[in-house]
Amino acid sequence: MPAHPKRVLWWGRFDPEYSRNRILRDAFTALGWESRAFRPLASALGALEARLRWLPTPELVFVPCFRQRDIAAARRFSRARGVPLLVDPLISAYDKQVSERAKFPEQSPPARRLLRWEQGLLQSADAVLADTPAHARFFGETLGVPATKLHVVPVGAEESLFRPAPHPPNEPIEVLFFGSFLALQAPEVIIAAARRYRGPPVRWRLIGRGPLLAGCRALAAGLADVEFQDWLPYAQLPGAIQRADILLGVFGASAKAGRVIPNKVFQALACGQPLITRAAPAYPTELAADPASGIAWVPPNDPAALADAVQALAERPDRLSDLGARARKSYERYFSAGRIVADLGAALAALRLIPARE
């Protein structure tokens, strides 16, 4: 009889349809694991609820992204059952509240309490996933997670949805940004670049909504070549990316903006589209140094550099298809589903849950 598949218990009040979770669920499946979900009624009482429900013992307990509040109960359960705990914070709660949102001053008592709380949670795990090498360094240096527990697994894209669909260049060239209009993304830099732009005709299209949308609309007053569109349903997003000519990433200057690779970058590369985004330590060193990556890097918070980068691409529409093919190759080398499976497998091997690959 075939061996029983190993079981990973996804623990917490997480969104099972969030793209990071769907991609990792597929990666576990590709590695031969069976995923089961436990979503407690209350995070703090999760371990008690699991005991009352007589949950079977898995080989691994996994807390998905954004669910730091579920880690303590998951840790109690995993210790009681003698199985390892793997967590995927994706972002730091301390980093978000203190560095990004400036909700608390760095040296204030609330900030220090939040830091100690998150440090204790992540240090209690047997292994911690990070989406980029820069985030792994942050988890180690700021949150005190030992390097031996840290494993980088990129976010990637859902390849059944985000795939190349080559087309002749639009007239005028379409430059696409989509996002939540957050400070990390710095959409106002895009508007400032559009105002400075002096190259061949292009249409700047911005899709989405968020805190900075109203300000961006005001900054774009009088710019006939800037178009805003409300957020699209997720299933329609691949088509919007595929129909564009040049994709824009993020341009914020914050430390956090330098640690993340946003979904939009993975999705643009997976669709084989030329990309312009800020240079950041989040990216693999080899990719950042590759002149044939299909990515144009610009300094953060630099509208002039962004305008120049768009102009350089718009002046050679005959090269866009080749640049898109290079972007797809970059995706396949560094961020593909196969890469994610291999990196997740390495984390499981470090926990001695699967054999290490040669």
C-alpha positions as CSV (number, residue, x, y, z in Angstrom):
1,M,0.0,0.0,0.0
2,P,1.2,3.5,-0.7
3,A,2.6,5.5,2.3
4,H,0.1,7.9,3.9
5,P,0.8,11.5,2.8
6,K,2.3,13.8,5.4
7,R,-0.2,16.2,6.8
8,V,0.3,20.0,7.3
9,L,-2.3,21.7,9.6
10,W,-2.8,25.3,8.4
11,W,-3.6,27.1,11.6
12,G,-5.3,30.4,12.3
13,R,-7.9,32.9,11.1
14,F,-6.3,33.3,7.7
15,D,-7.7,33.9,4.3
16,P,-7.4,30.7,2.3
17,E,-7.9,32.5,-1.0
18,Y,-5.1,35.0,-0.5
19,S,-2.6,34.4,-3.4
20,R,0.4,33.7,-1.1
21,N,-1.7,31.0,0.7
22,R,-2.9,29.4,-2.5
23,I,0.6,29.3,-4.0
24,L,2.0,27.7,-0.9
25,R,-0.8,25.2,-0.7
26,D,0.0,24.1,-4.2
27,A,3.7,23.9,-3.3
28,F,2.9,21.6,-0.3
29,T,0.8,19.5,-2.7
30,A,3.6,19.3,-5.2
31,L,5.8,18.0,-2.3
32,G,3.3,15.3,-1.5
33,W,1.8,16.8,1.5
34,E,-1.9,17.0,2.4
35,S,-3.1,20.3,3.7
36,R,-5.8,20.6,6.3
37,A,-7.2,23.8,7.8
38,F,-8.0,24.7,11.4
39,R,-9.6,28.2,11.7
40,P,-10.4,28.7,15.4
41,L,-13.3,30.9,16.5
42,A,-10.9,33.0,18.6
43,S,-7.1,33.1,18.0
44,A,-6.2,33.2,21.7
45,L,-8.3,30.1,22.5
46,G,-7.2,28.1,19.5
47,A,-5.3,25.4,21.4
48,L,-8.3,24.8,23.7
49,E,-10.7,24.6,20.8
50,A,-8.3,22.1,19.0
51,R,-8.2,19.9,22.1
52,L,-12.0,20.0,22.5
53,R,-12.4,19.1,18.8
54,W,-9.9,16.2,19.1
55,L,-7.9,17.4,16.1
56,P,-5.7,14.6,14.8
57,T,-1.9,15.1,15.1
58,P,-0.3,16.3,11.9
59,E,3.4,16.1,10.9
60,L,3.6,19.9,10.8
61,V,1.7,23.0,12.1
62,F,1.8,26.0,9.7
63,V,0.7,29.5,10.5
64,P,0.1,31.4,7.2
65,C,0.8,35.1,6.5
66,F,-0.4,38.0,8.6
67,R,-1.5,35.8,11.5
68,Q,1.0,36.6,14.2
69,R,-2.0,36.6,16.6
70,D,-2.4,32.8,16.0
71,I,1.2,31.8,16.7
72,A,1.0,31.5,20.5
73,A,-1.9,29.0,20.4
74,A,-0.4,27.1,17.5
75,R,2.9,26.9,19.5
76,R,1.0,25.4,22.5
77,F,-0.7,22.8,20.2
78,S,2.5,21.9,18.3
79,R,4.4,21.4,21.6
80,A,1.7,19.3,23.1
81,R,1.7,17.0,20.0
82,G,5.5,17.0,19.6
83,V,5.5,18.4,16.0
84,P,7.3,21.4,14.6
85,L,5.8,24.8,14.0
86,L,6.5,26.7,10.7
87,V,5.3,30.3,10.4
88,D,5.1,32.6,7.4
89,P,4.6,36.2,8.7
90,L,5.2,37.8,5.3
91,I,5.3,41.2,7.0
92,S,6.3,42.3,10.5
93,A,3.6,43.7,12.7
94,Y,6.2,45.9,14.4
95,D,7.6,47.1,11.0
96,K,4.1,47.9,9.7
97,Q,2.9,49.9,12.8
98,V,6.1,51.7,13.7
99,S,8.1,52.1,10.6
100,E,5.5,52.2,7.8
101,R,2.4,53.7,9.5
102,A,4.3,55.6,12.2
103,K,1.5,54.8,14.6
104,F,4.0,54.6,17.5
105,P,7.4,56.4,17.9
106,E,10.2,53.8,17.8
107,Q,11.3,54.3,21.4
108,S,7.8,54.6,22.9
109,P,6.5,52.0,25.3
110,P,3.8,50.7,22.9
111,A,6.4,50.2,20.2
112,R,8.8,48.4,22.5
113,R,5.9,46.2,23.7
114,L,4.9,45.4,20.2
115,L,8.5,44.6,19.3
116,R,8.9,42.2,22.3
117,W,5.6,40.5,21.6
118,E,6.5,39.8,18.0
119,Q,10.1,38.8,18.8
120,G,8.8,36.2,21.3
121,L,6.3,34.8,18.8
122,L,8.7,34.4,15.9
123,Q,11.5,33.1,18.0
124,S,9.2,30.4,19.4
125,A,8.7,28.9,16.0
126,D,10.9,26.0,14.7
127,A,11.2,27.7,11.3
128,V,10.2,31.0,9.8
129,L,9.6,31.8,6.1
130,A,10.6,35.1,4.6
131,D,9.6,36.3,1.1
132,T,12.9,38.0,0.4
133,P,16.5,37.9,1.6
134,A,16.1,41.5,2.9
135,H,13.1,40.4,5.0
136,A,15.0,37.5,6.3
137,R,17.8,39.8,7.5
138,F,15.1,42.0,9.2
139,F,13.6,39.1,10.9
140,G,17.1,38.1,12.1
141,E,18.5,41.5,13.1
142,T,15.4,43.2,14.5
143,L,13.2,40.3,15.6
144,G,16.0,38.1,16.8
145,V,15.1,35.0,14.8
146,P,18.2,32.7,14.5
147,A,19.6,32.4,11.0
148,T,19.2,28.6,11.2
149,K,15.5,29.0,11.4
150,L,15.1,31.4,8.5
151,H,14.2,30.2,5.0
152,V,13.5,32.4,1.9
153,V,10.5,31.4,-0.2
154,P,9.4,34.0,-2.8
155,V,5.8,34.9,-3.2
156,G,5.6,34.2,-6.9
157,A,2.4,34.4,-9.0
158,E,-0.5,32.1,-9.8
159,E,0.8,30.8,-13.1
160,S,-2.5,29.4,-14.3
161,L,-3.8,33.1,-14.3
162,F,-0.6,35.2,-14.9
163,R,1.0,34.0,-18.1
164,P,2.4,35.6,-21.3
165,A,-0.1,36.8,-24.0
166,P,2.1,38.7,-26.6
167,H,0.5,41.4,-28.6
168,P,1.6,44.3,-30.8
169,P,2.3,47.6,-29.0
170,N,-0.7,49.8,-28.2
171,E,-1.0,53.2,-29.8
172,P,-0.2,55.1,-27.7
173,I,1.9,52.9,-25.5
174,E,0.1,51.9,-22.3
175,V,2.0,52.3,-19.0
176,L,0.1,50.4,-16.2
177,F,0.2,50.7,-12.5
178,F,-2.3,48.8,-10.2
179,G,-2.3,48.8,-6.5
180,S,-3.8,50.0,-3.2
181,F,-2.4,53.6,-3.4
182,L,-0.2,53.2,-0.3
183,A,2.8,55.1,0.7
184,L,5.0,52.1,0.1
185,Q,4.0,52.1,-3.5
186,A,4.5,55.9,-3.9
187,P,1.9,56.3,-6.7
188,E,2.4,60.1,-6.5
189,V,5.9,59.5,-8.0
190,I,4.1,58.1,-11.0
191,I,2.0,61.2,-11.4
192,A,5.0,63.4,-11.0
193,A,6.8,61.4,-13.7
194,A,3.8,61.7,-16.0
195,R,4.0,65.5,-15.6
196,R,7.7,65.5,-16.4
197,Y,7.5,63.1,-19.3
198,R,8.5,64.4,-22.8
199,G,8.8,61.2,-24.9
200,P,6.6,59.6,-27.5
201,P,2.8,59.6,-26.6
202,V,1.9,57.2,-23.8
203,R,-1.2,56.6,-21.7
204,W,-0.6,56.3,-18.0
205,R,-3.2,54.0,-16.5
206,L,-3.6,53.6,-12.8
207,I,-6.0,50.9,-11.4
208,G,-7.1,50.6,-7.8
209,R,-8.1,52.6,-4.8
210,G,-6.6,53.5,-1.5
211,P,-5.5,56.3,0.9
212,L,-3.4,58.2,-1.7
213,L,-5.9,58.0,-4.6
214,A,-7.5,61.4,-4.0
215,G,-4.2,63.1,-3.7
216,C,-3.0,61.5,-6.9
217,R,-6.1,62.6,-8.7
218,A,-5.5,66.1,-7.6
219,L,-1.8,66.0,-8.7
220,A,-3.0,64.7,-12.1
221,A,-5.3,67.6,-12.8
222,G,-4.9,68.7,-16.4
223,L,-2.9,65.7,-17.5
224,A,-5.0,64.2,-20.4
225,D,-2.7,61.2,-20.7
226,V,-3.3,60.0,-17.1
227,E,-6.3,57.7,-16.6
228,F,-7.7,56.3,-13.3
229,Q,-9.7,53.2,-13.0
230,D,-11.4,51.6,-10.1
231,W,-10.1,48.3,-8.7
232,L,-10.7,45.2,-10.9
233,P,-11.9,41.8,-9.8
234,Y,-8.9,39.5,-9.3
235,A,-9.9,37.3,-12.2
236,Q,-9.7,40.3,-14.6
237,L,-6.3,41.5,-13.5
238,P,-4.3,39.2,-15.7
239,G,-6.0,40.5,-18.8
240,A,-5.3,44.1,-17.8
241,I,-1.6,43.3,-17.3
242,Q,-1.4,41.3,-20.6
243,R,-3.0,44.2,-22.6
244,A,-0.6,46.8,-21.3
245,D,2.9,47.5,-22.7
246,I,5.0,48.6,-19.7
247,L,4.3,47.7,-16.1
248,L,5.1,49.8,-13.1
249,G,6.1,48.4,-9.7
250,V,6.7,50.5,-6.5
251,F,8.7,53.6,-5.9
252,G,8.6,54.3,-2.2
253,A,11.8,55.3,-0.4
254,S,11.1,53.6,3.0
255,A,13.2,50.8,4.4
256,K,10.2,48.5,4.2
257,A,9.7,49.3,0.5
258,G,13.3,48.1,0.0
259,R,12.6,44.8,1.8
260,V,9.5,43.7,-0.2
261,I,8.8,42.4,-3.7
262,P,5.1,43.2,-4.2
263,N,2.6,40.9,-5.9
264,K,2.4,43.2,-8.9
265,V,6.1,42.6,-9.7
266,F,5.7,38.8,-9.7
267,Q,2.5,39.1,-11.7
268,A,4.0,41.4,-14.3
269,L,7.1,39.2,-14.8
270,A,4.9,36.1,-15.0
271,C,2.9,37.7,-17.8
272,G,6.1,38.5,-19.6
273,Q,5.8,42.2,-19.5
274,P,8.6,44.8,-19.3
275,L,8.8,46.2,-15.8
276,I,10.0,49.5,-14.2
277,T,10.4,49.5,-10.5
278,R,12.7,50.8,-7.7
279,A,16.0,49.2,-7.1
280,A,15.9,47.4,-3.7
281,P,17.9,44.9,-1.7
282,A,14.8,42.7,-1.7
283,Y,15.8,41.3,-5.1
284,P,18.3,38.5,-5.7
285,T,21.8,40.0,-6.4
286,E,22.2,38.2,-9.7
287,L,18.8,39.5,-11.0
288,A,19.6,43.1,-10.0
289,A,22.9,42.9,-11.8
290,D,21.5,41.3,-15.0
291,P,21.3,43.8,-17.9
292,A,19.0,41.3,-19.8
293,S,16.5,40.9,-16.9
294,G,13.6,42.7,-18.6
295,I,13.5,45.0,-15.6
296,A,14.5,48.7,-15.6
297,W,15.6,49.8,-12.2
298,V,15.2,53.4,-11.0
299,P,16.1,55.0,-7.7
300,P,13.3,55.3,-5.1
301,N,11.2,58.5,-5.1
302,D,12.7,59.8,-8.3
303,P,10.1,61.0,-10.8
304,A,12.7,62.2,-13.3
305,A,14.4,58.8,-13.4
306,L,11.0,57.1,-13.9
307,A,10.0,59.5,-16.7
308,D,13.4,58.8,-18.4
309,A,12.9,55.0,-18.0
310,V,9.4,55.1,-19.6
311,Q,10.7,57.3,-22.4
312,A,13.6,54.9,-23.1
313,L,11.1,52.0,-23.5
314,A,8.5,54.0,-25.4
315,E,11.0,55.2,-28.0
316,R,11.7,51.6,-29.0
317,P,8.3,49.8,-29.1
318,D,9.9,47.2,-31.4
319,R,11.9,46.0,-28.4
320,L,9.0,45.6,-25.9
321,S,8.3,42.0,-27.0
322,D,11.9,40.9,-26.5
323,L,12.1,42.7,-23.1
324,G,8.9,40.9,-22.1
325,A,10.4,37.6,-23.0
326,R,13.4,38.4,-20.9
327,A,11.1,39.4,-18.0
328,R,9.4,36.0,-18.2
329,K,12.8,34.2,-18.1
330,S,13.7,36.2,-15.0
331,Y,10.5,35.1,-13.4
332,E,11.1,31.4,-14.3
333,R,14.6,31.5,-12.9
334,Y,14.0,33.3,-9.6
335,F,10.3,33.2,-8.7
336,S,8.5,30.3,-10.5
337,A,6.4,27.7,-8.9
338,G,9.3,25.3,-9.3
339,R,11.5,27.6,-7.4
340,I,8.9,28.0,-4.6
341,V,8.5,24.2,-4.4
342,A,12.3,23.8,-4.1
343,D,12.7,26.5,-1.5
344,L,9.8,25.2,0.6
345,G,11.2,21.8,0.3
346,A,14.5,23.1,1.7
347,A,12.7,24.5,4.7
348,L,10.9,21.2,5.3
349,A,14.2,19.3,4.9
350,A,15.8,21.6,7.6
351,L,13.0,20.5,9.9
352,R,13.8,16.8,9.0
353,L,10.4,16.4,7.6
354,I,11.6,15.3,4.1
355,P,14.9,14.2,2.8
356,A,17.3,16.9,1.8
357,R,17.8,17.3,-2.0
358,E,21.2,16.8,-3.4
